Amino acid sequence: MKKIVLLLLSLTLYTASVQAAMVPPPAEKKTTATKAAKKSQRLAKLQQKHAKLSAKKHLTAKEQHRLRILNQKIIKGQKGTQKMMAGDSWIVAVLLSFFLGGLGIDRFYLGYIVLGIIKLLTIGGLGIWALIDFILILVRALKPKGGDYAD
């Protein structure tokens, strides 16, 4: 009986090790820096198109419309890139959560405005929600709405 149990146990361990060897490694997570770099590349392409189109002396109505759209995209892209590069500081979020978490200031800082208002009105869920948020921010489980912390 012991031999059968040992045989089954070793067979189970063998199949688990084979399955683990067959699992591909996890894909590399995109960081805020790589996202910002890609956004900057797209912005540079838009600026090149804009420069090429605005170099013409006489533009048709269609080209003028396209130029206006490119202007809007460039402005929107510049704002988005600046926001991604700025990021939110983890240490600031931890300090805000510790000292002002009951008022929801940490949620406002991380970009969760509606939850910040609710947390403010409930006084941090009578302290329970504030404590949970503090722990979540401390272990970096609660991230800014736009992505990840800058530091």
C-alpha beads as a LAMMPS data file, in Angstrom:
LAMMPS data file: protein, C-alpha beads

151 atoms
150 bonds

1 atom types
1 bond types

-500.0 500.0 xlo xhi
-500.0 500.0 ylo yhi
-500.0 500.0 zlo zhi

Masses

1 110.0

Atoms # bond

1 1 1 0.000 0.000 0.000
2 1 1 2.849 2.372 0.888
3 1 1 4.523 1.610 -2.425
4 1 1 1.357 2.551 -4.328
5 1 1 1.034 5.833 -2.425
6 1 1 4.707 6.652 -3.056
7 1 1 4.305 5.772 -6.731
8 1 1 1.248 8.014 -7.078
9 1 1 2.996 10.839 -5.229
10 1 1 6.089 10.626 -7.426
11 1 1 3.912 10.454 -10.558
12 1 1 2.028 13.564 -9.422
13 1 1 5.262 15.436 -8.764
14 1 1 6.639 14.375 -12.148
15 1 1 3.543 15.577 -14.045
16 1 1 3.561 18.859 -12.115
17 1 1 7.206 19.461 -13.009
18 1 1 6.562 18.649 -16.691
19 1 1 3.602 21.035 -16.769
20 1 1 5.653 23.753 -15.109
21 1 1 8.380 23.308 -17.711
22 1 1 5.843 23.641 -20.533
23 1 1 4.372 26.946 -19.287
24 1 1 5.856 29.874 -21.218
25 1 1 7.400 32.688 -19.170
26 1 1 5.036 35.580 -18.425
27 1 1 5.044 38.433 -20.899
28 1 1 7.007 41.489 -19.858
29 1 1 4.768 44.082 -18.261
30 1 1 4.620 47.423 -20.004
31 1 1 5.917 50.145 -17.755
32 1 1 4.909 53.771 -17.727
33 1 1 8.237 54.671 -19.330
34 1 1 7.665 52.373 -22.338
35 1 1 4.117 53.654 -22.742
36 1 1 5.384 57.230 -22.652
37 1 1 8.096 56.403 -25.200
38 1 1 5.561 54.918 -27.615
39 1 1 3.283 57.895 -27.142
40 1 1 6.207 60.230 -27.873
41 1 1 6.959 58.329 -31.096
42 1 1 3.336 58.658 -32.229
43 1 1 3.429 62.344 -31.386
44 1 1 6.614 62.821 -33.445
45 1 1 4.947 61.151 -36.453
46 1 1 1.930 63.446 -36.118
47 1 1 4.220 66.476 -35.964
48 1 1 6.016 65.331 -39.129
49 1 1 2.709 64.991 -40.979
50 1 1 1.693 68.422 -39.699
51 1 1 4.946 70.004 -40.869
52 1 1 4.646 68.400 -44.306
53 1 1 1.046 69.543 -44.728
54 1 1 1.582 73.068 -43.418
55 1 1 4.579 73.559 -45.760
56 1 1 2.195 73.745 -48.715
57 1 1 1.260 77.266 -49.798
58 1 1 -2.258 76.608 -51.056
59 1 1 -4.351 74.134 -49.125
60 1 1 -7.643 72.699 -50.235
61 1 1 -10.591 72.637 -47.843
62 1 1 -9.962 68.950 -47.174
63 1 1 -6.290 69.599 -46.371
64 1 1 -7.208 72.505 -44.074
65 1 1 -9.636 70.242 -42.226
66 1 1 -6.961 67.554 -41.930
67 1 1 -4.505 70.156 -40.607
68 1 1 -6.971 71.205 -37.895
69 1 1 -7.466 67.571 -36.863
70 1 1 -3.690 67.051 -36.716
71 1 1 -3.381 70.161 -34.515
72 1 1 -5.984 68.784 -32.122
73 1 1 -4.281 65.374 -31.975
74 1 1 -0.891 66.958 -31.340
75 1 1 -2.224 69.102 -28.502
76 1 1 -4.037 66.135 -26.967
77 1 1 -0.923 63.949 -27.325
78 1 1 1.302 66.545 -25.672
79 1 1 -1.020 66.780 -22.685
80 1 1 -1.193 62.984 -22.356
81 1 1 2.577 62.564 -22.583
82 1 1 3.169 65.230 -19.952
83 1 1 0.670 63.537 -17.648
84 1 1 2.286 60.118 -18.137
85 1 1 5.761 61.480 -17.514
86 1 1 4.678 63.270 -14.335
87 1 1 3.120 60.239 -12.656
88 1 1 2.100 60.009 -9.027
89 1 1 4.544 59.514 -6.210
90 1 1 4.049 56.419 -4.066
91 1 1 5.504 58.008 -0.950
92 1 1 3.155 60.993 -1.277
93 1 1 0.212 58.609 -1.653
94 1 1 1.280 56.679 1.477
95 1 1 1.630 59.861 3.521
96 1 1 -1.695 61.249 2.310
97 1 1 -3.400 57.955 3.073
98 1 1 -1.913 57.797 6.576
99 1 1 -2.653 61.378 7.611
100 1 1 -5.709 62.324 5.494
101 1 1 -7.095 58.948 4.429
102 1 1 -10.271 59.416 6.444
103 1 1 -11.095 62.449 4.320
104 1 1 -10.487 60.628 1.020
105 1 1 -7.575 62.854 -0.009
106 1 1 -5.558 59.797 -1.048
107 1 1 -8.273 58.778 -3.510
108 1 1 -8.402 62.294 -4.937
109 1 1 -4.623 62.251 -5.376
110 1 1 -4.701 58.899 -7.188
111 1 1 -7.408 60.134 -9.570
112 1 1 -10.465 58.374 -8.133
113 1 1 -12.598 61.488 -7.652
114 1 1 -16.003 59.824 -7.126
115 1 1 -14.601 57.350 -4.595
116 1 1 -12.824 60.247 -2.878
117 1 1 -16.116 62.089 -2.471
118 1 1 -17.833 58.967 -1.104
119 1 1 -14.937 58.334 1.259
120 1 1 -15.099 61.955 2.412
121 1 1 -18.841 61.755 3.095
122 1 1 -18.530 58.477 5.024
123 1 1 -15.436 59.689 6.922
124 1 1 -13.331 56.950 5.423
125 1 1 -15.981 54.272 5.918
126 1 1 -15.779 55.020 9.667
127 1 1 -12.046 54.408 9.492
128 1 1 -12.257 50.891 8.078
129 1 1 -12.045 51.959 4.433
130 1 1 -9.215 54.359 5.284
131 1 1 -7.234 51.567 6.966
132 1 1 -7.802 49.189 4.036
133 1 1 -6.741 51.870 1.528
134 1 1 -3.622 52.627 3.570
135 1 1 -2.613 48.957 3.472
136 1 1 -3.420 48.667 -0.246
137 1 1 -1.332 51.732 -1.064
138 1 1 1.475 50.553 1.203
139 1 1 1.780 47.224 -0.670
140 1 1 1.253 49.024 -4.018
141 1 1 -1.960 47.160 -4.796
142 1 1 -3.898 50.421 -5.203
143 1 1 -2.364 52.287 -8.130
144 1 1 -3.113 55.664 -9.730
145 1 1 -5.962 55.716 -12.197
146 1 1 -3.601 56.446 -15.099
147 1 1 -1.305 53.473 -14.564
148 1 1 1.598 53.065 -12.178
149 1 1 3.559 55.146 -9.695
150 1 1 6.380 57.309 -11.010
151 1 1 8.847 56.088 -8.383

Bonds

1 1 1 2
2 1 2 3
3 1 3 4
4 1 4 5
5 1 5 6
6 1 6 7
7 1 7 8
8 1 8 9
9 1 9 10
10 1 10 11
11 1 11 12
12 1 12 13
13 1 13 14
14 1 14 15
15 1 15 16
16 1 16 17
17 1 17 18
18 1 18 19
19 1 19 20
20 1 20 21
21 1 21 22
22 1 22 23
23 1 23 24
24 1 24 25
25 1 25 26
26 1 26 27
27 1 27 28
28 1 28 29
29 1 29 30
30 1 30 31
31 1 31 32
32 1 32 33
33 1 33 34
34 1 34 35
35 1 35 36
36 1 36 37
37 1 37 38
38 1 38 39
39 1 39 40
40 1 40 41
41 1 41 42
42 1 42 43
43 1 43 44
44 1 44 45
45 1 45 46
46 1 46 47
47 1 47 48
48 1 48 49
49 1 49 50
50 1 50 51
51 1 51 52
52 1 52 53
53 1 53 54
54 1 54 55
55 1 55 56
56 1 56 57
57 1 57 58
58 1 58 59
59 1 59 60
60 1 60 61
61 1 61 62
62 1 62 63
63 1 63 64
64 1 64 65
65 1 65 66
66 1 66 67
67 1 67 68
68 1 68 69
69 1 69 70
70 1 70 71
71 1 71 72
72 1 72 73
73 1 73 74
74 1 74 75
75 1 75 76
76 1 76 77
77 1 77 78
78 1 78 79
79 1 79 80
80 1 80 81
81 1 81 82
82 1 82 83
83 1 83 84
84 1 84 85
85 1 85 86
86 1 86 87
87 1 87 88
88 1 88 89
89 1 89 90
90 1 90 91
91 1 91 92
92 1 92 93
93 1 93 94
94 1 94 95
95 1 95 96
96 1 96 97
97 1 97 98
98 1 98 99
99 1 99 100
100 1 100 101
101 1 101 102
102 1 102 103
103 1 103 104
104 1 104 105
105 1 105 106
106 1 106 107
107 1 107 108
108 1 108 109
109 1 109 110
110 1 110 111
111 1 111 112
112 1 112 113
113 1 113 114
114 1 114 115
115 1 115 116
116 1 116 117
117 1 117 118
118 1 118 119
119 1 119 120
120 1 120 121
121 1 121 122
122 1 122 123
123 1 123 124
124 1 124 125
125 1 125 126
126 1 126 127
127 1 127 128
128 1 128 129
129 1 129 130
130 1 130 131
131 1 131 132
132 1 132 133
133 1 133 134
134 1 134 135
135 1 135 136
136 1 136 137
137 1 137 138
138 1 138 139
139 1 139 140
140 1 140 141
141 1 141 142
142 1 142 143
143 1 143 144
144 1 144 145
145 1 145 146
146 1 146 147
147 1 147 148
148 1 148 149
149 1 149 150
150 1 150 151
